[in-house]
Amino acid sequence: MSKTVVVPIAKGFEELEAVSMIDIMRRGGLNVIVCTLINKEVEGANGIVIKADAHIDSINADEIDMIALPGGWDGTYRLADDPYVQRLLKEMNEKGKDVGAMCAAPFALAKAGVLKEGYTCYPAAASEIDIPGYTSASKVVQTDNIMTSQGPGTAICFGLAIVARLVDEETAKTIKEGVLATYC
């Protein structure tokens, strides 16, 4: 049975990050549920509208394997302020389940109190996150159950890391070769 990953998106999310990671995870056989905070259709930072599969308040931590947040400051602030997203991040962490965020979105993890020392994010976001242990040395950083990535250019790498963790390394390698992601 395939594992399930929830990707919450909010107005102002970074489209390249969301679509890239969703695409790579689905290529890897993961069940990806795109969730919204308010409306079924959500406009990203660059005017691209994505149709969500579900509302975030319908998601139960016991029924999913991971939550992965794309960045984009406007979307990130909304995710950080949403009580359902914050509750879900905390519940997933308490259960030892995987939690991921990229670009500015580790800010939402920090607000939930789940971001651990040893993370990466968009370089300009590090000062606003203000938690020790930031590194820019890796495109994707895994610390216990928390996975973080740097930004739009690392979105495919982030998706591949999720596939490697939740499916297997061989599947991630096959996808990587198929999409010519030689930089990951």
PyMOL commands that set and color helices and strands:
alter all, ss='L'
color gray80, all
select helices_A, chain A and resi 15-27+56-58+61-63+73-81+83-94+106-112+123-129+152-166+169-178
alter helices_A, ss='H'
color red, helices_A
select strands_A, chain A and resi 4-9+31-36+41-43+49-51+54-55+66-69+98-102+140-143+146-149
alter strands_A, ss='S'
color yellow, strands_A
deselect
rebuild
show_as cartoon
